[in-house]
Amino acid sequence: MKKRKIISAAAAVMMAAVTLAPQLPSAFPAARICTPITAEAAKNEVRIKVVDMATDMPIENVDAAASTVKDFSREDSRFSWNTSDAVEFPIEGAYNNDWYVKLYNVPEEYNYNAVYTIDRDTRTFGDYTIRLVKKSQDNNVTICSAHDEPVAKVLLKAADMDVYDKKGNWFCTIKSNEGTYLPDGEYSVKFKENVLENSGVCVKGEASQKLTIKDGVPTDTIFFLLASDEEKKPNVSFTIKNEGEDTSSTEDLGRVVITGDGFTLDTDGSAYLGDGHYTAHRYNFPKNGFNQTGNEERDQHNIDIIADSLLNKTEDIEFNVVDGKPDRDLVFVKVPVNRPAEEEGATAKIKIVDKATGKNIEGVDVEVIAGINATGKSLAKWNTSDEEEKVLTGLSGNPNLAFGIDLSNVPEEYDFQKRYIFGFAKDSKEESWVVELEKKNGPVAEEGATAKIKVVDKATGKNIEGIDVVAISGLNATAKSIAKWNTSDEAEKIIKGLAGDPRIVYGIELSNVPKEYEYNKQYIFSFAKDSKEESWVVELEKKNGPVAEEGATAKIKIVDKATGKNIEGIDVVAISGLNATAKSIAKWNTSDEAEKIIKGLAGDPRIVYGIELSNVPKEYEYNKQYIFSFAKDSKEENWIVELEKKNGPVAEEGDIGFRLYSRYKGLWDRKDNEMVGYVIITDGADDFIGKYKLDEMISLPDGKYKAEIEVNSKGYSCFSEQKIQFTVDEGKAVENLDFNVERWNFNENGSGDANGDGTVDISDAVLIMQSMANPSKYGANGTDKGHLTEDGSKRADVDGGGVTNKDALTIQQYLLGMFNFE
């Protein structure tokens, strides 16, 4: 559950819900121009105030200016004031015009817009409030929209939506498909009139829907299903052409994003637009790729468009629609970015070489291409027999341009690709591009390296006699023997004339090894890079372990893990070695010796010691044997065996307890906490205090502590922070000590995985709402290939009451953990 599926850009456009949103970066800050609070006011006067969205309190010391011209400067404004001097600033004669307000010197903790619009067509008389949201304020709502067709020619990506309060007064304007904050209250939400009039998009179903925010959380699910307005035919179309050409087409157009007054459309290059001012931006596809359609020809076309973006750029087009027609030709002009005059002058030196030797491979035909798609341009062709190094000058050093090196007529013994991709580093004017080819049977290296081989006792470092040794070059079917000897004849074997290539592997095979030694059939070695001589030592260890100099000391304790105190009555045996020949070196009872000191031990780190326990008190869990050893060069070690009580440590009954909750079911019953695990308490200095069962109420002295949950029950996971810092004051925790722990099985009924993709995310909530809004298409028997299946319906029913929009809201709450347990 911790891993979340990434939602593609196309899927994000489809999302339709009021979602609980994380703090999303937004191009549209959270401050909003809001509608009148009162219905009675001077008939031709507007009073403007600036308040905090969460508290509704005035924000002081903000400079404001107003004008009937949208792009006005502060000096040219009709009115200006400071909010400390006038909490409500009156503008006389405001009713006959649209007014625009700009804010200056806004406190740093607030987000705010560059300009706020007071629209004369939709307002009533009275007060107009600009509500600013603090940057630290968590978003708690996102109002999303989804199109009836997921892959539509025109998609409404973002749009202004009007929010009205319970009395029907215009409260504020927010952006669809973006996170924002709204205080507790009852609202209605709908698209701004000009958005639907000018975008060619209509709402299927209720145009206005109710929204309630309670305790900071939406209690309703709103779903706006959108479609193209059939009565509004496309009146603008875009084409594209290469710089210097006269004709244009839609062949390599890609998608066009059109931004108008209060909305943004993602189009295939044609759309309906009402009269107004617009900006069009052509984009190809996201840098990380696109959603594959399954149509090979179409997907390849998309890839070509992406590649084209590396070579060409297009400027945005600003235009007006007047009387239903654009006031200019809507033609994007592709300007090459790969060979701008000021950047031409970079040099590439190109070689085709043997990877093992670094030498030129003759007879290879080479072609260099600027660009890697169908519009790529051939820059040079040559044969490596004629030119070992090709120097190309006058190239573009633009790091965004990809160059392809295509090979043909490559000698059969080499593996190769048809094309190798290179580019210039930023600010680089000269690059060496070396294509390294490797022979199919592996590299051939210059012979002349030396290996010195020994087979020795691991403990003493001395030669072990009587072993037959074979040295092998390579490990596959073509491996060949390069030397054989017996260690009685040669304690050190010196093999010369070997290939020093680090990619060649050598094997050392042993036979007739003395019975007292453990050994592998083969030991693997190789040369380090640029090394001409290596010492390869095979170390064998006796089955009974090495014999080391005695004189090291071990101090052994058996203690309670929670308290650190000695546990009495345990019989302990210390063992040297772990196999059949292991020997007992000490026996004692912890009632007689809380700490056992054993001297004269071998301090060799390769010797393993075992601590075996018996007669352990029944309340403790324990292993039969605990393993220890000495650290390298250590002459004294403290070996502590920590035992834990089966039911966890016994804590003094107190007022401090830990609560577990599920993000969609709420708080656990405390008695059920027992099945999850433990909590580990440390103090402010990170010293261990104790480990307690999660269902216990404990007592702690006043002070600062940390609690870390330890989940050890299969199928359960902690989805909140696993460590909590808290303070105990007068015997009670100041903070709520809550952990989000739950069990989640995607295949279970009610899991929330509506679309059956193995994860729970916003796309599941969207599918549920689509199935509710358009069951003939997305319901259990829907015509769309991505419709909610019968099994999906079972998984989507998270509350057990049948699939409803409430299940979609529950999934959104689950994803973000937005619960209040006060």
C-alpha positions in Angstrom: 0.0 0.0 0.0 2.9 2.4 0.5 3.6 2.2 -3.2 1.3 4.3 -5.3 0.7 4.0 -9.0 1.7 7.1 -11.0 -1.4 8.5 -12.8 -0.7 9.6 -16.4 -1.5 13.0 -17.6 -4.4 11.7 -19.6 -5.8 9.9 -16.5 -5.4 13.0 -14.4 -7.6 14.9 -16.9 -10.3 12.2 -16.5 -10.5 12.4 -12.7 -13.9 13.4 -11.5 -14.6 13.9 -7.8 -14.3 16.1 -4.9 -11.1 14.6 -3.6 -9.2 15.1 -0.4 -6.0 16.5 -1.9 -2.4 16.6 -0.7 -0.6 19.9 -0.9 -0.4 20.1 -4.7 1.8 22.7 -6.5 -0.6 25.0 -8.4 -0.2 27.6 -11.1 -3.2 29.2 -9.6 -2.6 30.3 -6.0 -5.3 29.7 -3.4 -6.4 33.4 -3.0 -9.8 34.0 -4.6 -12.0 37.0 -5.4 -15.3 36.3 -3.7 -18.9 37.5 -4.1 -21.0 39.7 -1.9 -21.9 38.7 1.6 -24.8 41.0 2.0 -27.6 41.6 -0.4 -28.4 45.1 0.7 -25.9 47.9 -0.1 -25.7 51.2 -1.8 -27.0 50.5 -5.3 -24.0 51.8 -7.2 -21.2 51.0 -4.7 -18.9 48.0 -4.1 -17.0 47.6 -0.8 -13.8 45.4 -1.0 -12.0 43.7 1.8 -9.1 41.3 2.2 -9.4 38.5 4.8 -7.9 35.2 5.8 -9.8 32.3 4.2 -9.6 30.1 7.3 -10.5 32.7 10.0 -12.4 35.3 8.0 -10.4 37.9 9.8 -9.1 41.0 8.0 -5.5 41.0 6.9 -3.8 44.2 7.8 -1.1 46.3 6.0 -1.9 45.1 2.5 -1.7 47.7 -0.2 -4.5 47.4 -2.8 -5.3 49.1 -6.1 -8.3 48.9 -8.4 -9.0 49.8 -12.0 -11.4 49.1 -14.9 -8.4 48.1 -17.0 -7.1 44.6 -16.4 -3.4 45.2 -17.2 -3.0 48.3 -15.1 0.0 49.6 -13.2 -0.2 50.7 -9.6 0.4 54.3 -10.7 -2.4 54.2 -13.2 -5.0 52.7 -10.8 -8.3 54.5 -10.3 -8.3 53.8 -6.5 -5.6 52.7 -4.0 -5.7 52.0 -0.3 -4.1 50.1 2.6 -6.2 47.5 4.5 -5.1 48.9 7.9 -6.7 52.2 7.0 -9.9 50.8 5.4 -11.1 47.3 6.2 -13.8 47.8 3.6 -12.9 50.1 0.8 -15.9 51.6 -1.1 -15.7 52.0 -4.9 -18.5 54.3 -6.2 -19.9 53.8 -9.7 -18.6 50.2 -9.7 -21.7 48.6 -10.9 -21.5 49.6 -14.5 -18.0 48.1 -15.2 -15.8 45.1 -14.6 -13.2 45.9 -12.0 -9.8 44.5 -11.4 -7.9 44.5 -8.1 -4.2 44.0 -7.5 -2.5 43.4 -4.1 0.9 44.6 -3.0 3.1 44.0 0.2 1.1 40.9 1.0 2.5 39.1 4.1 4.9 36.3 3.0 2.8 33.5 4.6 -0.1 34.0 2.1 -0.6 32.9 -1.5 -2.2 35.5 -3.7 -3.1 36.1 -7.4 -1.6 38.7 -9.7 -5.1 40.2 -10.3 -8.6 39.6 -9.1 -11.7 40.2 -11.3 -15.0 41.6 -10.1 -17.4 40.6 -12.8 -20.4 43.0 -13.2 -22.5 40.3 -15.0 -22.6 37.8 -12.1 -22.4 39.9 -9.0 -25.1 41.4 -6.8 -24.8 44.6 -4.8 -22.7 44.8 -1.7 -19.4 43.6 -0.3 -16.7 41.7 -2.2 -14.2 39.7 -0.3 -10.7 38.6 -1.4 -9.9 35.6 0.7 -6.2 34.6 1.0 -5.0 31.2 2.0 -1.8 30.7 4.0 0.9 28.7 2.3 1.0 26.4 5.3 -2.7 25.7 5.1 -3.3 22.1 3.9 -5.6 21.7 0.9 -8.7 19.8 1.8 -10.7 19.7 -1.4 -10.2 19.4 -5.2 -13.1 19.7 -7.5 -12.5 17.6 -10.6 -14.2 17.0 -13.9 -14.1 14.1 -16.3 -15.0 13.8 -19.9 -17.4 11.2 -21.2 -14.8 10.1 -23.6 -11.3 9.5 -22.0 -9.5 10.2 -25.2 -11.4 13.2 -26.4 -10.5 15.7 -29.1 -11.1 18.5 -26.6 -10.4 18.1 -22.8 -11.2 20.8 -20.3 -8.0 20.6 -18.1 -8.7 23.4 -15.7 -11.5 25.9 -15.3 -12.9 28.6 -13.0 -15.7 27.3 -10.8 -17.9 29.5 -8.7 -18.6 28.5 -5.1 -21.7 29.9 -3.4 -22.5 29.9 0.3 -25.6 28.5 2.0 -27.5 31.6 1.4 -26.7 31.6 -2.3 -24.1 34.4 -2.1 -21.1 34.0 -4.3 -18.4 32.9 -1.9 -15.3 32.5 -4.1 -13.9 31.2 -7.3 -11.6 28.1 -7.4 -9.9 26.2 -10.1 -11.1 22.7 -11.1 -8.6 19.8 -11.0 -6.4 21.6 -8.4 -6.2 21.4 -4.6 -7.5 24.2 -2.6 -8.8 25.0 0.9 -12.4 25.8 1.9 -13.5 26.4 5.5 -16.3 24.4 7.1 -19.7 25.2 5.6 -22.4 24.3 3.1 -21.7 25.3 -0.5 -22.9 24.8 -4.0 -20.4 24.6 -6.9 -20.8 25.2 -10.7 -18.7 26.2 -13.6 -18.4 29.9 -14.4 -20.9 30.8 -17.2 -18.2 32.2 -19.5 -16.2 28.9 -19.3 -19.1 26.8 -20.7 -20.0 29.5 -23.2 -16.5 30.0 -24.6 -14.9 26.5 -24.3 -17.4 24.4 -26.4 -17.8 22.1 -23.4 -21.1 21.3 -21.6 -22.0 19.5 -18.4 -24.0 16.3 -18.6 -26.3 16.2 -15.6 -26.7 18.6 -12.7 -24.9 21.9 -13.5 -24.8 22.9 -9.9 -24.0 20.5 -7.0 -23.9 20.6 -3.3 -20.7 20.4 -1.2 -20.4 20.3 2.6 -17.2 20.7 4.5 -17.3 19.4 8.1 -14.3 19.3 10.5 -12.2 20.2 7.4 -13.4 17.2 5.4 -15.8 17.1 2.5 -18.8 14.9 3.3 -20.2 14.9 -0.2 -19.0 13.5 -3.5 -19.5 15.8 -6.5 -19.1 14.5 -10.1 -19.2 16.7 -13.1 -19.4 14.7 -16.3 -18.3 16.7 -19.4 -18.8 16.4 -23.1 -18.4 18.4 -26.2 -21.3 20.7 -26.9 -22.8 19.3 -30.2 -24.3 22.7 -31.1 -20.9 24.4 -31.0 -18.8 23.3 -34.0 -15.0 23.9 -34.1 -14.2 27.4 -35.3 -10.5 27.4 -34.8 -7.9 25.0 -36.3 -4.2 24.9 -36.0 -1.6 23.6 -38.4 2.2 23.4 -38.4 5.0 24.0 -41.0 8.8 24.1 -41.2 10.5 27.4 -41.1 10.8 28.9 -44.6 8.1 26.7 -46.1 4.8 27.9 -47.5 2.5 25.0 -46.9 1.4 23.7 -43.5 -0.4 20.6 -42.3 -1.6 18.8 -39.1 0.8 15.8 -39.7 3.2 16.6 -36.9 1.1 18.9 -34.9 0.7 16.9 -31.6 -1.6 18.4 -29.0 -2.4 22.1 -28.6 -3.2 23.6 -25.2 -5.4 26.7 -25.4 -5.7 29.1 -22.4 -8.6 31.5 -22.3 -10.3 33.7 -19.7 -10.7 31.2 -16.8 -10.1 27.9 -18.5 -7.5 25.7 -20.3 -8.3 23.3 -23.1 -6.2 20.4 -24.2 -7.1 19.8 -27.9 -6.1 17.8 -30.9 -5.6 21.1 -32.8 -9.2 22.2 -33.4 -11.8 23.5 -31.0 -14.8 25.8 -30.5 -13.9 29.1 -28.8 -16.1 32.0 -28.0 -15.1 35.6 -28.6 -12.1 36.6 -26.5 -8.3 36.6 -26.2 -6.4 33.3 -26.2 -2.9 31.8 -26.0 -2.1 28.5 -27.8 0.9 26.3 -26.8 1.9 23.3 -28.9 3.3 20.4 -26.9 4.3 17.0 -28.2 4.1 14.5 -25.3 5.3 14.4 -21.7 9.0 14.0 -21.3 8.5 10.6 -19.7 6.6 9.3 -22.6 2.9 8.8 -23.5 0.2 6.3 -23.0 0.6 3.6 -25.6 -2.5 3.0 -27.7 -1.7 -0.6 -28.7 -1.8 0.6 -32.3 1.8 0.1 -33.5 1.5 2.6 -36.4 0.0 5.3 -34.1 2.5 4.7 -31.3 5.4 5.0 -33.8 3.9 8.3 -35.0 3.8 9.5 -31.4 7.5 8.5 -30.9 8.4 10.5 -34.1 6.7 13.5 -32.7 8.5 13.2 -29.4 11.8 12.9 -31.2 10.9 15.9 -33.4 10.7 18.1 -30.2 14.4 17.6 -29.7 15.1 19.2 -33.1 12.5 21.9 -33.4 10.7 24.5 -31.2 7.5 26.5 -31.8 6.5 29.8 -30.3 3.2 30.2 -28.6 0.4 31.9 -30.6 -1.6 34.7 -29.1 -4.8 35.5 -30.9 -8.4 36.8 -30.6 -11.7 35.3 -31.7 -13.9 38.1 -33.0 -17.4 37.4 -34.2 -16.6 33.6 -34.0 -13.5 33.8 -36.1 -9.7 33.9 -35.3 -8.1 37.2 -36.2 -4.9 35.6 -37.6 -3.6 32.4 -39.2 -3.1 29.8 -36.5 0.1 28.2 -37.9 2.9 27.0 -35.7 6.3 27.4 -37.3 9.0 24.8 -36.5 12.3 26.5 -35.9 15.3 24.2 -35.7 17.0 24.2 -32.4 19.7 21.7 -33.5 21.8 24.1 -35.7 21.4 27.7 -34.6 24.1 29.8 -36.2 25.5 31.0 -32.9 26.0 27.5 -31.7 27.5 26.0 -34.8 31.2 25.4 -34.3 31.4 22.3 -32.1 33.6 19.3 -33.1 33.1 15.5 -32.7 35.9 13.0 -33.1 34.4 9.6 -33.9 36.1 6.1 -33.7 34.9 2.5 -34.1 37.1 0.3 -32.0 37.5 -3.2 -30.5 36.4 -3.0 -26.9 39.2 -5.2 -25.7 42.1 -3.7 -27.5 40.9 -0.2 -28.2 42.2 -0.6 -31.8 40.3 0.5 -35.0 38.0 -2.1 -36.6 38.5 -1.9 -40.3 35.9 -2.2 -43.1 32.9 -0.8 -41.2 30.6 1.7 -43.0 29.6 4.6 -40.8 27.0 7.3 -41.2 26.3 10.1 -38.7 22.8 11.5 -38.4 21.7 14.8 -36.8 18.5 13.8 -35.0 17.2 10.4 -34.4 13.8 10.4 -36.1 12.5 10.4 -39.6 13.5 14.0 -40.2 17.1 13.4 -39.1 19.8 14.7 -41.5 22.8 12.8 -42.7 26.0 14.7 -41.8 28.8 12.3 -42.9 29.6 8.8 -44.3 32.9 7.0 -44.3 34.6 3.6 -44.0 36.9 2.8 -41.1 39.5 1.4 -43.4 39.9 4.8 -45.0 39.5 6.9 -41.8 40.2 5.5 -38.4 39.1 8.7 -36.7 36.5 10.9 -38.4 36.6 14.6 -37.3 33.3 16.5 -37.9 33.4 20.3 -37.4 30.8 23.0 -37.5 28.3 20.9 -35.5 25.7 22.3 -33.2 26.8 21.9 -29.6 23.3 22.1 -28.3 22.9 19.5 -25.6 19.3 18.9 -26.6 20.3 17.5 -30.0 20.8 13.8 -30.3 23.3 12.4 -32.9 23.0 8.9 -34.3 26.0 6.8 -35.5 24.7 4.0 -37.8 26.9 1.0 -38.6 26.9 -1.5 -41.5 29.2 -4.1 -42.9 30.5 -4.9 -39.4 32.8 -8.0 -39.3 30.8 -11.1 -38.4 32.8 -11.8 -35.2 31.5 -8.6 -33.5 28.2 -8.0 -31.8 26.8 -4.5 -32.6 23.7 -2.3 -32.7 22.4 -0.6 -35.8 22.6 2.8 -34.1 24.5 4.4 -31.3 23.3 7.7 -29.7 25.6 10.5 -28.6 25.3 14.2 -27.8 27.2 17.2 -26.6 27.6 18.0 -22.9 26.4 21.4 -21.8 28.8 24.2 -23.0 31.1 21.6 -24.6 32.7 22.5 -27.9 34.5 19.2 -28.5 33.6 15.6 -27.8 35.2 12.2 -28.5 32.5 9.6 -29.4 33.9 6.1 -29.3 31.8 3.1 -30.4 33.3 0.0 -28.7 32.4 -3.3 -30.2 32.9 -6.6 -28.5 33.6 -10.0 -30.2 30.9 -12.6 -29.9 33.2 -15.0 -28.2 34.5 -12.5 -25.6 37.4 -10.1 -25.5 40.9 -10.9 -26.7 43.4 -9.2 -24.5 47.1 -8.8 -24.9 48.9 -11.6 -23.1 51.6 -10.8 -20.7 50.1 -10.8 -17.2 51.3 -13.0 -14.3 49.4 -14.9 -11.6 51.0 -16.3 -8.4 48.8 -19.0 -6.9 48.9 -20.6 -3.4 46.6 -23.0 -1.5 47.1 -22.4 2.3 45.7 -23.1 5.7 43.4 -20.1 6.6 44.5 -20.1 10.2 48.3 -20.4 9.7 48.8 -19.1 6.2 51.0 -22.1 5.4 51.0 -24.2 2.3 48.8 -27.4 2.4 50.6 -30.2 0.8 49.2 -33.0 -1.5 46.5 -31.0 -3.2 46.1 -31.4 -7.0 45.3 -28.0 -8.6 44.1 -27.1 -12.1 43.9 -23.5 -13.3 41.2 -22.8 -15.9 40.7 -19.8 -18.2 37.0 -19.1 -18.6 34.0 -20.8 -17.0 31.9 -21.9 -19.9 32.0 -24.7 -22.4 35.0 -23.2 -24.2 37.1 -22.9 -20.9 40.5 -24.3 -21.2 43.1 -25.7 -18.8 46.2 -23.5 -18.5 48.2 -25.3 -15.7 48.2 -28.3 -13.4 50.3 -29.0 -10.4 50.5 -30.6 -6.9 51.1 -28.3 -3.9 53.7 -30.8 -2.5 55.8 -30.0 -5.6 55.0 -26.3 -5.9 53.9 -24.3 -2.9 53.4 -21.3 -5.2 52.6 -21.7 -8.8 53.6 -18.8 -11.1 51.7 -18.7 -14.4 52.9 -16.1 -17.0 51.7 -14.9 -20.3 48.0 -14.6 -19.2 45.5 -12.1 -20.6 45.3 -9.3 -18.0 41.8 -8.3 -19.2 39.6 -7.9 -16.0 36.6 -9.3 -18.0 38.3 -12.7 -18.2 37.4 -15.1 -15.3 39.9 -17.7 -14.1 39.0 -20.8 -12.0 41.1 -22.7 -9.6 39.9 -26.3 -9.1 41.0 -28.5 -6.3 41.1 -32.3 -5.7 42.8 -34.7 -3.2 42.3 -32.2 -0.4 43.2 -33.5 3.1 40.0 -34.7 4.8 40.3 -32.3 7.7 39.7 -29.3 5.4 36.4 -27.9 4.1 36.7 -26.7 0.5 34.9 -25.7 -2.7 35.4 -27.4 -6.0 36.3 -24.2 -7.7 37.5 -20.7 -6.7 37.1 -17.7 -9.0 39.7 -15.0 -9.6 40.4 -12.3 -12.2 42.8 -9.4 -12.9 42.2 -6.0 -11.6 42.0 -3.2 -14.2 45.5 -2.4 -15.6 47.1 -5.0 -13.4 49.9 -7.1 -14.8 50.5 -9.3 -11.7 48.1 -10.8 -9.2 48.5 -13.0 -6.1 45.6 -15.4 -5.9 45.5 -17.2 -2.5 43.0 -20.0 -1.8 42.5 -20.2 2.0 41.1 -23.5 3.4 39.7 -23.9 6.9 39.8 -27.0 9.0 36.4 -28.6 9.8 37.1 -28.2 13.5 38.0 -24.5 13.1 41.3 -22.7 13.4 43.5 -22.8 16.4 44.3 -19.3 17.6 46.5 -17.9 20.3 44.6 -18.1 23.6 44.4 -15.1 25.9 41.1 -13.3 25.1 38.3 -12.7 27.6 34.5 -12.8 27.3 32.0 -11.3 29.8 28.6 -13.0 29.4 25.2 -11.8 30.8 21.6 -13.1 30.4 19.3 -10.1 30.9 15.7 -9.0 30.5 15.5 -7.0 27.2 13.1 -4.4 28.7 14.9 -3.8 32.0 18.5 -4.8 31.3 18.5 -6.7 34.6 19.9 -10.2 35.2 17.4 -13.1 34.9 18.0 -15.6 37.6 17.8 -19.4 37.6 19.0 -20.0 34.0 21.5 -22.7 33.3 24.1 -21.6 30.7 26.7 -23.5 28.7 29.4 -21.7 26.7 30.5 -23.7 23.6 33.6 -23.3 21.4 32.7 -24.2 17.8 29.3 -25.3 16.4 29.8 -28.7 14.8 30.1 -32.2 16.2 33.5 -31.6 17.6 32.4 -28.4 19.5 33.5 -28.4 23.1 32.1 -27.0 26.3 34.3 -24.3 27.9 32.1 -23.2 30.8 28.8 -23.9 32.7 27.0 -21.8 35.3 23.7 -20.6 36.7 22.7 -17.0 36.5 21.5 -17.0 40.1 25.1 -17.7 41.1 26.8 -15.5 38.5 25.0 -12.5 37.0 28.1 -12.0 34.8 30.3 -14.9 33.8 33.9 -14.0 32.9 35.8 -16.6 30.8 39.5 -16.0 30.2 42.1 -17.6 28.0 39.9 -17.9 24.9 41.1 -17.8 21.4 40.5 -14.2 20.1 40.4 -15.3 16.5 37.4 -13.7 14.8 36.9 -16.8 12.7 36.1 -19.0 15.8 32.4 -19.1 16.6 31.1 -19.4 20.2 27.7 -20.6 21.2 25.7 -19.7 24.4 23.2 -22.4 25.2 20.3 -21.9 27.7 18.1 -24.2 29.7 15.7 -23.8 32.7 14.6 -20.4 31.3 11.6 -19.0 33.2 8.4 -19.8 31.4 7.4 -16.2 30.8 10.4 -15.6 28.5 10.9 -16.5 24.8 14.3 -17.8 24.0 16.5 -19.6 21.4 18.4 -22.7 22.4 21.7 -21.2 21.2 23.0 -17.7 20.7 26.1 -17.1 18.5 29.0 -14.7 19.3 32.6 -14.2 18.2 35.5 -11.8 18.8 36.0 -8.8 16.7 39.3 -8.5 14.8 42.2 -7.8 17.2 39.8 -7.7 20.2 41.0 -9.2 23.5 37.8 -8.6 25.4 34.1 -8.8 24.5 30.8 -8.2 26.3 28.3 -10.8 25.1 24.8 -10.1 26.3 21.9 -12.4 25.6 18.6 -10.3 25.9 15.4 -12.3 26.5 11.9 -10.9 26.0 8.8 -11.8 27.9 6.2 -13.6 25.8 3.6 -11.1 26.6 5.9 -8.1 26.4 7.3 -6.2 29.4 5.0 -5.6 32.3 4.4 -1.9 32.7 3.0 0.0 35.6 -0.7 0.7 34.8 -1.1 4.3 33.9 -2.9 6.9 31.8 -0.7 6.7 28.7 -2.0 4.6 25.8 -1.5 4.2 22.1 -4.3 4.3 19.6 -4.5 2.5 16.3 -6.8 3.6 13.5 -7.7 2.6 9.9 -8.1 5.4 7.4 -11.5 4.3 6.3 -12.9 2.5 9.4 -11.7 4.8 12.2 -10.2 3.9 15.6 -9.6 0.3 16.5 -11.0 -1.3 19.6 -8.1 -1.1 22.1 -8.3 -4.8 22.8 -7.6 -5.6 19.2 -4.3 -3.7 19.4 -2.7 -6.8 20.9 -2.6 -8.6 17.6 -0.4 -5.9 16.0 2.8 -5.8 18.0 4.7 -3.5 20.3 5.8 0.1 20.9 9.4 0.9 21.9 9.8 3.9 24.1 13.0 6.0 24.4 13.6 9.2 26.3 14.8 12.6 25.0 18.4 11.3 25.0 17.4 8.3 22.9 18.0 6.0 25.9 15.9 2.8 25.9 13.0 2.9 28.4 11.0 -0.1 27.5 9.1 -2.2 24.9 5.3 -2.5 25.6 2.3 -4.2 24.0 0.2 -1.8 22.0 -3.0 -2.6 24.1 -1.3 -1.6 27.4 -1.9 1.6 29.3 1.5 2.6 30.8 2.9 5.1 33.2 5.9 7.3 32.5 7.6 10.2 34.4 7.0 13.7 33.1 9.4 14.5 30.3 9.9 14.1 26.5 9.8 10.7 24.8 9.8 9.0 21.4 7.5 6.0 20.6 8.3 3.7 17.7 5.8 1.1 16.6 6.9 -2.5 15.8 4.4 -4.3 13.7 5.0 -8.1 13.7 1.6 -9.4 12.6 1.4 -10.8 9.1 -0.7 -8.7 6.7 -0.6 -5.5 8.8 1.4 -2.4 8.0 1.8 1.0 9.5 1.0 3.8 7.0 1.6 6.8 9.2 4.9 8.0 10.7 6.3 5.0 12.6 7.9 7.3 15.3 6.0 9.8 17.4 7.6 12.4 19.6 5.5 13.2 22.7 5.6 14.9 26.0 4.3 13.6 29.3 3.0 16.2 31.7 1.4 15.4 35.1 1.5 11.7 34.1 -0.4 12.2 30.9 0.6 12.4 27.2 0.1 15.9 25.9 -0.4 14.7 22.3 -2.6 12.0 20.8 -0.5 8.9 20.3 -2.0 7.5 17.1 -0.6 5.1 14.6 -2.3 4.3 11.2 -2.3 0.5 11.1 -4.4 -1.6 8.8 -4.6 -4.8 6.8 -5.3 -4.5 3.1 -5.8 -7.2 0.6 -6.5 -6.0 -3.0 -8.3 -9.1 -3.9 -10.8 -8.9 -1.1 -14.3 -7.6 -1.5 -14.4 -4.0 -0.3 -10.7 -3.4 -0.8 -11.3 -0.4 -3.0 -9.4 -1.7 -6.0 -12.3 -1.0 -8.4 -10.3 -1.3 -11.6 -8.4 -4.4 -10.5 -4.9 -3.1 -11.2 -3.5 -4.2 -7.9 -3.4 -0.9 -6.1 -5.8 1.7 -4.7 -5.6 5.2 -6.0 -7.6 8.1 -7.4 -8.4 6.2 -10.6 -10.5 3.8 -8.6 -12.6 6.6 -7.2 -13.0 8.1 -10.7 -14.2 4.7 -12.1 -16.8 4.4 -9.3 -18.2 7.8 -10.0 -18.2 7.3 -13.8 -20.2 4.1 -13.2 -22.7 6.0 -11.2 -23.0 8.9 -13.7 -23.0 6.8 -16.9 -23.8 3.2 -16.1 -24.5 2.2 -19.7 -20.9 3.0 -20.5 -19.0 2.4 -17.3 -21.3 0.2 -15.2 -21.1 -3.6 -14.7 -22.5 -4.2 -18.2 -21.0 -1.0 -19.7 -19.8 -0.7 -23.3 -16.4 0.9 -22.4 -13.5 -1.5 -22.2 -12.5 0.0 -18.9 -16.0 -0.3 -17.3 -16.5 -1.5 -13.7 -16.7 -5.3 -13.8 -18.7 -7.5 -11.5 -15.7 -8.4 -9.5 -14.6 -4.8 -9.5 -18.0 -3.8 -8.1 -17.4 -6.2 -5.1 -14.0 -4.6 -4.5 -15.4 -1.1 -4.9 -18.1 -1.6 -2.2 -15.8 -0.5 0.7 -18.6 0.2 3.2 -20.7 -2.9 2.4 -23.8 -1.0 1.4 -23.6 -1.4 -2.4 -21.5 0.7 -4.8 -22.2 4.4 -4.4 -20.4 7.7 -4.7 -19.8 7.5 -1.0 -17.4 4.6 -1.7 -15.4 6.9 -4.0 -15.2 9.5 -1.2 -14.1 6.8 1.3 -11.3 5.7 -1.0 -10.1 9.4 -1.3 -10.2 9.7 2.5 -8.3 6.4 2.8 -5.5 7.6 0.4 -4.9 10.8 2.4 -5.7 9.7 5.9 -7.8 12.8 6.6 -9.5 11.9 9.8 -10.2 13.8 13.0 -10.3 11.6 16.1 -10.7 14.3 18.7 
